[in-house]
Amino acid sequence: MKVETHLPLGKVDPGIRETEKPVDLPGVPADAALVERLGFDGLVLTETKEDPYVVMALAASSTERLSLTTAVAMAFPRSPTITAMAAWTLQRASRGRFVLGLGTQVKGHIERRFGMTWHKPGPWLEDYVGAVRAVWDCWQHRTPLDFHSTHYDLTLMNPLFDPGPIEHPDIPVHIAAVNPHMARVGGRIADGVRPHPICTRRYLAEVLQPAIALGTADAGRANDAVSVVASPLIIAAATEAELEARVSNVRSRISFYASTRTYRPVFDLHGWDDVADDLSVLSRQGRWDDMEHRISDEMVEQIAVIGTYDQIGRNVVDRYRGICDRVEFSIPVNGPADAERLAAIVADMQNAD
C-alpha cells in the first residue's frame, strides 16, 4: 500500500478541533525532505490556513521523488484557468510529481466566506475539471481554447499567457467526496477520489465504491481507472495508557462531524442518526464540551484507526486493504527516535501482503 503524510508531519493530535496552527512555512523544505527520507510515497496539504500551491512549491524545492498533492484545494473560488496555471507551474517545478486535489467546500463558505453564488456542486465540479483540462490541452497541444459548459465559456488564450508544453503534461486530478453523488462524479472525471476522514470502511464499501463504479460505467472507463485514498483519523501512542487518553480526545472531533449535515449519511448508515440529531442541536447551542460525551466507543472504533505504535501500521493496512490504494498516515515526530519509529512503520505498511 502506498503511504502519504500530511503537513505538519506528526504534529497534530487527531482530537484537536479544526483550529490547528498554521504550517511553519520557512520550515517546509526541511520538513518535506524529512518526509522523503522517512520513506513516504507522498506529501499532502489541505487548504485551511495556507495556500496549498505555495506550500507544495516549497516542498518541491527540497524533494526528488515524493508525490505532492493538494488534498484538497478549493476549486470554485479560483477560476479554472488560475488553477490550471498553478498546477502547470507545480508540475514543472516538481518534474512531474504534482497531483491536483480539488474540493468543493460547502454552501455557507462559498456564499459567506468567498462571496460567490452557490450552484449544485456535482455538475459545477464536472464543468470545472473539464475547463481546467481544456486549458492544459490548449497549452500542451497548441490547440485553440474552445471550452463551453453551463458554468464556463473559455475561448481566449493570448501568447503572452500561454506557458506552452511541458515534459509531464498528464497531471492527475483527485476530488474529495463524502456523498455518493460526488463519488460518482469522481468515477466519471477524476483519477482519484479522496474520501473524508469520517468515512468508515463500511461506508466506503457499501456507498462510495459502488458510486465510483457507476461513474466509471457512465464514462465508459475501466473499473480501476480511479484510485481511492483513505485519510483516516489515526489514534496511536507508545503505551496502552497513553492510547486511552488519545481515544478520549478524538471524540470531540467526531462529534463535530456528526453535528454537520454534510457528513450525516455516514452516521445514518450505521444507525447513529439519533446521536447525530442530538449533536446538531448541541452544536447550534454552542455546547461543544457536552458533545463529545455522546460519541460511543463503537463510533470511535469504526471511524478512527487505533493502536499502539507496534500495532498501528498493521491496523491501518487491515482496515483499508482491498478497498483503498493509498492511505494518509502519521504519528508524532519530536526527535530521531520518533523518526526512526515512523520510518519502520511506513516500510512495514508498504510491504504488507
VOPAGU-2260 file (C-alpha; in pm, 1 decimal, decimal comma):
REM VOPAGU-2260
SITE   aa  ch    i         X         Y         Z
SITE  MET   A    0       0,0       0,0       0,0
SITE  LYS   A    1     126,4     348,6     -87,0
SITE  VAL   A    2     158,8     576,5     216,0
SITE  GLU   A    3     129,6     955,8     221,1
SITE  THR   A    4     159,6    1200,7     505,6
SITE  HIS   A    5      20,9    1542,1     580,4
SITE  LEU   A    6     194,1    1863,8     678,7
SITE  PRO   A    7     269,1    1941,2     956,3
SITE  LEU   A    8     427,9    1599,3     996,0
SITE  GLY   A    9     311,6    1422,6    1308,4
SITE  LYS   A   10     237,9    1744,1    1495,2
SITE  VAL   A   11    -141,9    1741,8    1501,2
SITE  ASP   A   12    -327,4    1543,3    1763,7
SITE  PRO   A   13    -637,5    1388,9    1598,9
SITE  GLY   A   14    -851,1    1509,8    1886,8
SITE  ILE   A   15    -784,0    1879,2    1824,0
SITE  ARG   A   16   -1074,9    2065,9    1669,7
SITE  GLU   A   17   -1035,3    2226,8    1329,3
SITE  THR   A   18    -816,3    2506,6    1470,5
SITE  GLU   A   19    -464,4    2374,6    1414,4
SITE  LYS   A   20    -181,2    2624,6    1396,1
SITE  PRO   A   21     -58,7    2738,8    1054,1
SITE  VAL   A   22     221,9    2547,0     887,8
SITE  ASP   A   23     574,2    2676,5     958,0
SITE  LEU   A   24     639,1    2799,2     604,2
SITE  PRO   A   25    1017,3    2858,2     633,9
SITE  GLY   A   26    1045,0    2503,5     764,5
SITE  VAL   A   27     852,2    2338,2     480,5
SITE  PRO   A   28    1156,6    2246,9     264,8
SITE  ALA   A   29    1324,2    2075,0     559,1
SITE  ASP   A   30    1001,5    1903,7     666,4
SITE  ALA   A   31     938,2    1779,6     311,5
SITE  ALA   A   32    1292,9    1647,8     284,9
SITE  LEU   A   33    1240,8    1462,4     614,1
SITE  VAL   A   34     919,1    1306,7     481,7
SITE  GLU   A   35    1110,5    1181,4     180,5
SITE  ARG   A   36    1392,8    1039,1     395,6
SITE  LEU   A   37    1137,7     857,7     610,8
SITE  GLY   A   38    1026,0     664,5     302,2
SITE  PHE   A   39     678,3     806,5     244,6
SITE  ASP   A   40     537,5     792,0    -107,6
SITE  GLY   A   41     369,7    1132,2     -95,7
SITE  LEU   A   42     307,9    1457,6      87,4
SITE  VAL   A   43     -32,1    1628,3     103,6
SITE  LEU   A   44    -176,1    1952,8     237,4
SITE  THR   A   45    -534,1    2063,0     293,6
SITE  GLU   A   46    -628,3    2423,5     219,4
SITE  THR   A   47    -715,5    2576,8     555,6
SITE  LYS   A   48    -470,7    2844,7     670,3
SITE  GLU   A   49    -222,7    2844,1     379,8
SITE  ASP   A   50    -231,8    2847,5       1,7
SITE  PRO   A   51    -154,0    2480,1     -69,3
SITE  TYR   A   52       4,1    2561,0    -405,8
SITE  VAL   A   53     263,9    2781,9    -237,7
SITE  VAL   A   54     339,6    2514,2      22,6
SITE  MET   A   55     373,7    2243,7    -242,5
SITE  ALA   A   56     614,2    2466,7    -437,8
SITE  LEU   A   57     832,2    2493,2    -126,8
SITE  ALA   A   58     816,0    2114,7     -83,6
SITE  ALA   A   59     909,5    2057,1    -448,2
SITE  SER   A   60    1229,9    2254,8    -398,2
SITE  SER   A   61    1375,4    2006,8    -149,6
SITE  THR   A   62    1247,0    1667,9    -272,0
SITE  GLU   A   63    1312,0    1436,9    -565,4
SITE  ARG   A   64    1056,8    1153,9    -564,3
SITE  LEU   A   65     758,8    1238,3    -335,9
SITE  SER   A   66     422,3    1293,8    -497,6
SITE  LEU   A   67     292,3    1637,4    -393,0
SITE  THR   A   68     -84,1    1669,6    -357,9
SITE  THR   A   69    -324,3    1948,0    -271,4
SITE  ALA   A   70    -559,1    1738,0     -62,6
SITE  VAL   A   71    -759,7    1936,4    -107,7
SITE  ALA   A   72    -751,9    2283,5    -262,9
SITE  MET   A   73   -1075,8    2477,4    -305,3
SITE  ALA   A   74   -1192,2    2470,9    -666,1
SITE  PHE   A   75   -1478,5    2715,6    -704,9
SITE  PRO   A   76   -1325,0    3032,5    -553,7
SITE  ARG   A   77   -1049,6    3015,9    -819,0
SITE  SER   A   78   -1117,8    3034,1   -1189,9
SITE  PRO   A   79   -1032,5    2713,0   -1377,2
SITE  THR   A   80    -760,4    2896,6   -1568,5
SITE  ILE   A   81    -594,7    3016,9   -1247,8
SITE  THR   A   82    -599,8    2661,8   -1109,2
SITE  ALA   A   83    -468,2    2525,1   -1439,1
SITE  MET   A   84    -176,2    2768,4   -1421,9
SITE  ALA   A   85     -92,3    2683,3   -1059,8
SITE  ALA   A   86     -96,4    2309,9   -1135,2
SITE  TRP   A   87     104,7    2352,6   -1457,6
SITE  THR   A   88     368,6    2553,3   -1271,7
SITE  LEU   A   89     393,1    2297,8    -992,0
SITE  GLN   A   90     415,4    2010,9   -1236,8
SITE  ARG   A   91     713,5    2181,8   -1397,9
SITE  ALA   A   92     873,2    2263,4   -1062,3
SITE  SER   A   93     833,9    1907,5    -932,7
SITE  ARG   A   94     930,9    1742,7   -1262,1
SITE  GLY   A   95     605,1    1552,4   -1290,8
SITE  ARG   A   96     519,2    1476,8    -926,7
SITE  PHE   A   97     219,4    1703,6    -869,6
SITE  VAL   A   98    -136,0    1578,7    -806,9
SITE  LEU   A   99    -419,2    1831,1    -825,1
SITE  GLY   A  100    -663,1    1750,1    -545,4
SITE  LEU   A  101    -980,4    1959,3    -552,4
SITE  GLY   A  102   -1271,8    2008,8    -316,1
SITE  THR   A  103   -1598,3    2196,4    -347,4
SITE  GLN   A  104   -1643,6    2339,7       3,9
SITE  VAL   A  105   -1995,3    2378,7     147,0
SITE  LYS   A  106   -2259,6    2634,6      55,8
SITE  GLY   A  107   -2210,3    2858,9     358,9
SITE  HIS   A  108   -1840,8    2906,2     287,2
SITE  ILE   A  109   -1890,6    2963,1     -85,4
SITE  GLU   A  110   -2151,5    3230,5     -18,3
SITE  ARG   A  111   -2032,2    3391,7     305,8
SITE  ARG   A  112   -1653,8    3338,4     305,3
SITE  PHE   A  113   -1586,4    3367,6     -67,1
SITE  GLY   A  114   -1879,1    3590,9    -167,1
SITE  MET   A  115   -1993,2    3374,4    -456,2
SITE  THR   A  116   -2323,4    3237,8    -582,1
SITE  TRP   A  117   -2382,8    2873,8    -493,7
SITE  HIS   A  118   -2463,9    2613,3    -759,8
SITE  LYS   A  119   -2515,3    2239,0    -738,9
SITE  PRO   A  120   -2161,8    2118,9    -667,9
SITE  GLY   A  121   -2154,1    1797,6    -874,6
SITE  PRO   A  122   -2231,9    1949,4   -1217,3
SITE  TRP   A  123   -2028,5    2256,7   -1127,9
SITE  LEU   A  124   -1719,9    2049,0   -1045,0
SITE  GLU   A  125   -1754,8    1844,0   -1363,1
SITE  ASP   A  126   -1755,3    2164,6   -1563,5
SITE  TYR   A  127   -1464,9    2297,1   -1359,6
SITE  VAL   A  128   -1239,1    1996,5   -1415,9
SITE  GLY   A  129   -1331,5    1991,9   -1783,9
SITE  ALA   A  130   -1233,2    2357,6   -1811,0
SITE  VAL   A  131    -900,0    2300,2   -1634,9
SITE  ARG   A  132    -816,4    2015,1   -1868,9
SITE  ALA   A  133    -918,8    2221,0   -2172,6
SITE  VAL   A  134    -666,5    2487,7   -2072,3
SITE  TRP   A  135    -395,7    2224,3   -2025,9
SITE  ASP   A  136    -477,8    2074,9   -2365,3
SITE  CYS   A  137    -451,6    2418,2   -2523,5
SITE  TRP   A  138    -105,2    2471,3   -2379,0
SITE  GLN   A  139      29,9    2123,0   -2443,1
SITE  HIS   A  140    -109,9    2053,8   -2790,8
SITE  ARG   A  141    -121,7    2409,8   -2923,4
SITE  THR   A  142    -492,7    2386,3   -2993,1
SITE  PRO   A  143    -732,1    2682,1   -2967,8
SITE  LEU   A  144    -903,7    2720,8   -2632,8
SITE  ASP   A  145   -1269,5    2648,2   -2702,3
SITE  PHE   A  146   -1447,6    2515,2   -2395,1
SITE  HIS   A  147   -1819,0    2562,2   -2334,4
SITE  SER   A  148   -2031,4    2436,8   -2046,4
SITE  THR   A  149   -2309,8    2550,2   -1816,9
SITE  HIS   A  150   -2068,2    2732,8   -1587,2
SITE  TYR   A  151   -1771,5    2827,5   -1806,5
SITE  ASP   A  152   -1704,5    2956,3   -2157,5
SITE  LEU   A  153   -1332,0    2979,2   -2230,0
SITE  THR   A  154   -1213,8    3098,5   -2570,7
SITE  LEU   A  155    -921,3    3336,2   -2515,2
SITE  MET   A  156    -554,8    3240,3   -2470,1
SITE  ASN   A  157    -308,7    3500,9   -2587,2
SITE  PRO   A  158      56,7    3400,3   -2640,7
SITE  LEU   A  159     162,2    3622,4   -2350,1
SITE  PHE   A  160     -35,7    3400,0   -2109,2
SITE  ASP   A  161      42,9    3064,9   -2272,8
SITE  PRO   A  162     332,6    2882,1   -2099,5
SITE  GLY   A  163     345,0    2617,0   -2370,4
SITE  PRO   A  164     410,6    2242,9   -2348,8
SITE  ILE   A  165     581,5    2075,5   -2054,7
SITE  GLU   A  166     763,2    1745,3   -2014,3
SITE  HIS   A  167     499,7    1584,0   -1788,5
SITE  PRO   A  168     159,4    1715,6   -1903,0
SITE  ASP   A  169     -60,5    1440,5   -1756,8
SITE  ILE   A  170    -149,0    1584,8   -1417,3
SITE  PRO   A  171    -369,0    1352,9   -1208,7
SITE  VAL   A  172    -686,7    1512,0   -1073,2
SITE  HIS   A  173    -831,9    1389,8    -744,2
SITE  ILE   A  174   -1156,4    1509,2    -591,5
SITE  ALA   A  175   -1283,6    1498,7    -235,4
SITE  ALA   A  176   -1602,3    1303,0    -174,2
SITE  VAL   A  177   -1834,1    1231,2     116,0
SITE  ASN   A  178   -2164,5    1157,0     -54,5
SITE  PRO   A  179   -2232,8     904,0    -332,3
SITE  HIS   A  180   -2321,8    1172,2    -585,9
SITE  MET   A  181   -1974,5    1327,8    -569,3
SITE  ALA   A  182   -1813,7     982,7    -569,3
SITE  ARG   A  183   -1999,9     907,3    -893,3
SITE  VAL   A  184   -1871,4    1235,2   -1036,0
SITE  GLY   A  185   -1523,6    1117,6    -939,8
SITE  GLY   A  186   -1581,3     793,7   -1125,9
SITE  ARG   A  187   -1669,6     990,3   -1438,3
SITE  ILE   A  188   -1397,2    1253,2   -1442,1
SITE  ALA   A  189   -1123,9    1201,1   -1180,7
SITE  ASP   A  190    -807,5     998,5   -1147,8
SITE  GLY   A  191    -860,5     963,8    -774,8
SITE  VAL   A  192   -1126,0    1003,9    -506,2
SITE  ARG   A  193   -1027,7    1114,7    -156,9
SITE  PRO   A  194   -1299,0    1026,4      98,0
SITE  HIS   A  195   -1332,0    1239,6     408,0
SITE  PRO   A  196   -1174,2    1103,7     731,9
SITE  ILE   A  197   -1523,9    1043,3     871,3
SITE  CYS   A  198   -1589,8     768,7     614,4
SITE  THR   A  199   -1580,4     422,2     770,9
SITE  ARG   A  200   -1473,3     108,8     587,5
SITE  ARG   A  201   -1837,6       1,5     568,1
SITE  TYR   A  202   -1936,3     336,3     416,1
SITE  LEU   A  203   -1653,5     309,9     164,2
SITE  ALA   A  204   -1753,9     -43,6      67,2
SITE  GLU   A  205   -2131,9      -4,4      61,0
SITE  VAL   A  206   -2175,3     355,0     -56,1
SITE  LEU   A  207   -1872,2     522,3    -212,1
SITE  GLN   A  208   -1714,2     233,2    -403,9
SITE  PRO   A  209   -2041,1     138,8    -580,2
SITE  ALA   A  210   -2096,3     505,6    -666,3
SITE  ILE   A  211   -1746,3     532,8    -814,5
SITE  ALA   A  212   -1815,8     219,7   -1019,3
SITE  LEU   A  213   -2136,4     374,2   -1152,9
SITE  GLY   A  214   -1937,4     679,5   -1255,2
SITE  THR   A  215   -1672,1     483,4   -1441,4
SITE  ALA   A  216   -1950,1     292,3   -1619,6
SITE  ASP   A  217   -2118,9     622,8   -1712,7
SITE  ALA   A  218   -1797,3     736,7   -1880,5
SITE  GLY   A  219   -1701,7     400,8   -2031,1
SITE  ARG   A  220   -1386,2     388,3   -1821,0
SITE  ALA   A  221   -1210,1      83,9   -1676,2
SITE  ASN   A  222   -1316,9     -26,1   -1328,3
SITE  ASP   A  223    -970,1      51,2   -1191,0
SITE  ALA   A  224    -941,8     394,3   -1352,6
SITE  VAL   A  225    -991,4     573,3   -1021,4
SITE  SER   A  226    -768,1     529,6    -718,0
SITE  VAL   A  227    -912,3     572,9    -368,6
SITE  VAL   A  228    -705,1     743,6     -99,7
SITE  ALA   A  229    -802,3     697,1     265,0
SITE  SER   A  230    -738,9     976,4     511,8
SITE  PRO   A  231    -831,5     820,6     845,4
SITE  LEU   A  232    -821,2     962,3    1192,3
SITE  ILE   A  233    -516,6     793,8    1344,0
SITE  ILE   A  234    -502,8     733,6    1719,3
SITE  ALA   A  235    -164,7     597,1    1821,0
SITE  ALA   A  236      62,6     606,6    2124,6
SITE  ALA   A  237     357,2     425,3    2275,7
SITE  THR   A  238     158,4     257,2    2555,0
SITE  GLU   A  239    -196,5     142,5    2619,8
SITE  ALA   A  240    -235,1     405,2    2893,7
SITE  GLU   A  241    -136,8     689,8    2661,3
SITE  LEU   A  242    -359,7     543,2    2392,2
SITE  GLU   A  243    -663,3     558,4    2618,8
SITE  ALA   A  244    -613,5     932,2    2671,0
SITE  ARG   A  245    -586,5     994,8    2295,9
SITE  VAL   A  246    -900,5     793,1    2228,6
SITE  SER   A  247   -1082,3    1021,2    2470,1
SITE  ASN   A  248    -957,4    1329,1    2286,0
SITE  VAL   A  249   -1073,1    1218,4    1941,5
SITE  ARG   A  250   -1437,6    1208,4    2045,8
SITE  SER   A  251   -1463,9    1586,2    2014,4
SITE  ARG   A  252   -1362,9    1580,5    1651,0
SITE  ILE   A  253   -1605,4    1301,9    1564,7
SITE  SER   A  254   -1884,1    1488,5    1745,3
SITE  PHE   A  255   -1819,7    1795,4    1531,0
SITE  TYR   A  256   -1851,5    1591,0    1211,5
SITE  ALA   A  257   -2163,4    1415,4    1338,8
SITE  SER   A  258   -2331,4    1751,3    1402,5
SITE  THR   A  259   -2274,7    1864,0    1041,5
SITE  ARG   A  260   -2530,8    1781,7     773,7
SITE  THR   A  261   -2266,1    1714,3     507,4
SITE  TYR   A  262   -2140,4    1407,3     693,3
SITE  ARG   A  263   -2479,2    1277,2     802,6
SITE  PRO   A  264   -2500,3     985,7     553,5
SITE  VAL   A  265   -2214,1     806,3     730,2
SITE  PHE   A  266   -2394,2     820,1    1062,0
SITE  ASP   A  267   -2726,8     722,1     909,8
SITE  LEU   A  268   -2572,7     411,2     750,3
SITE  HIS   A  269   -2450,8     290,2    1088,9
SITE  GLY   A  270   -2777,1     363,2    1267,6
SITE  TRP   A  271   -2631,4     657,4    1458,2
SITE  ASP   A  272   -2888,2     905,8    1328,9
SITE  ASP   A  273   -3036,8     975,5    1674,3
SITE  VAL   A  274   -2693,0    1070,7    1804,4
SITE  ALA   A  275   -2636,7    1296,2    1504,8
SITE  ASP   A  276   -2972,7    1466,1    1568,9
SITE  ASP   A  277   -2876,7    1536,2    1929,6
SITE  LEU   A  278   -2533,0    1666,6    1832,9
SITE  SER   A  279   -2679,9    1900,1    1573,9
SITE  VAL   A  280   -2891,6    2059,8    1845,5
SITE  LEU   A  281   -2597,6    2085,2    2085,4
SITE  SER   A  282   -2376,5    2247,5    1820,0
SITE  ARG   A  283   -2638,4    2514,4    1747,4
SITE  GLN   A  284   -2646,0    2585,1    2120,5
SITE  GLY   A  285   -2267,1    2611,1    2131,2
SITE  ARG   A  286   -2241,2    2330,5    2386,4
SITE  TRP   A  287   -1915,6    2189,9    2246,1
SITE  ASP   A  288   -1794,2    2035,8    2571,4
SITE  ASP   A  289   -2114,4    1832,6    2602,5
SITE  MET   A  290   -2095,4    1693,3    2252,1
SITE  GLU   A  291   -1804,4    1453,0    2283,4
SITE  HIS   A  292   -1982,7    1257,7    2559,1
SITE  ARG   A  293   -2242,4    1145,0    2301,5
SITE  ILE   A  294   -1977,6     961,3    2098,3
SITE  SER   A  295   -1966,1     591,7    2189,2
SITE  ASP   A  296   -1666,3     360,3    2188,4
SITE  GLU   A  297   -1818,1     183,7    1887,0
SITE  MET   A  298   -1829,9     506,7    1688,4
SITE  VAL   A  299   -1466,6     583,9    1769,0
SITE  GLU   A  300   -1355,9     231,7    1673,6
SITE  GLN   A  301   -1545,5     236,1    1342,2
SITE  ILE   A  302   -1429,7     583,6    1235,6
SITE  ALA   A  303   -1073,2     603,4    1368,4
SITE  VAL   A  304    -787,6     355,6    1340,6
SITE  ILE   A  305    -648,1     283,4    1686,5
SITE  GLY   A  306    -333,8     111,5    1808,0
SITE  THR   A  307      -4,2     134,7    1989,1
SITE  TYR   A  308     296,5     217,0    1777,0
SITE  ASP   A  309     367,5    -154,6    1746,3
SITE  GLN   A  310      14,4    -217,4    1614,1
SITE  ILE   A  311     -96,6      90,1    1424,4
SITE  GLY   A  312      64,9      29,4    1084,3
SITE  ARG   A  313     -85,0    -317,5    1055,0
SITE  ASN   A  314    -420,8    -191,8    1180,5
SITE  VAL   A  315    -431,9      74,2     908,6
SITE  VAL   A  316    -344,2    -175,8     636,7
SITE  ASP   A  317    -603,3    -422,9     764,0
SITE  ARG   A  318    -870,9    -151,2     770,9
SITE  TYR   A  319    -819,5     -40,6     410,2
SITE  ARG   A  320    -676,2    -345,7     235,8
SITE  GLY   A  321    -868,1    -425,2     -81,4
SITE  ILE   A  322   -1066,3    -103,7     -78,1
SITE  CYS   A  323    -808,6     178,2     -95,5
SITE  ASP   A  324    -490,0     218,2    -297,5
SITE  ARG   A  325    -319,3     477,2     -80,7
SITE  VAL   A  326    -355,0     598,0     275,8
SITE  GLU   A  327    -255,6     910,0     467,7
SITE  PHE   A  328     -69,3     825,3     786,5
SITE  SER   A  329     140,9     992,8    1052,5
SITE  ILE   A  330     242,0     973,6    1415,8
SITE  PRO   A  331     419,6    1243,8    1620,0
SITE  VAL   A  332     785,6    1309,3    1536,4
SITE  ASN   A  333     972,5    1500,5    1803,6
SITE  GLY   A  334    1322,3    1360,6    1766,2
SITE  PRO   A  335    1546,0    1098,8    1597,2
SITE  ALA   A  336    1390,3     805,0    1782,9
SITE  ASP   A  337    1039,9     908,7    1672,5
SITE  ALA   A  338    1160,1     947,1    1313,9
SITE  GLU   A  339    1318,9     601,7    1317,5
SITE  ARG   A  340     997,2     451,1    1454,4
SITE  LEU   A  341     783,0     620,5    1187,7
SITE  ALA   A  342    1015,9     511,2     907,0
SITE  ALA   A  343     986,9     149,2    1023,9
SITE  ILE   A  344     606,9     168,5    1040,4
SITE  VAL   A  345     584,5     318,3     689,8
SITE  ALA   A  346     811,8      48,1     546,2
SITE  ASP   A  347     602,2    -224,2     709,3
SITE  MET   A  348     282,6     -74,8     567,2
SITE  GLN   A  349     429,1     -53,0     217,1
SITE  ASN   A  350     549,8    -411,7     231,1
SITE  ALA   A  351     236,7    -562,5     387,1
SITE  ASP   A  352      81,6    -853,8     198,1
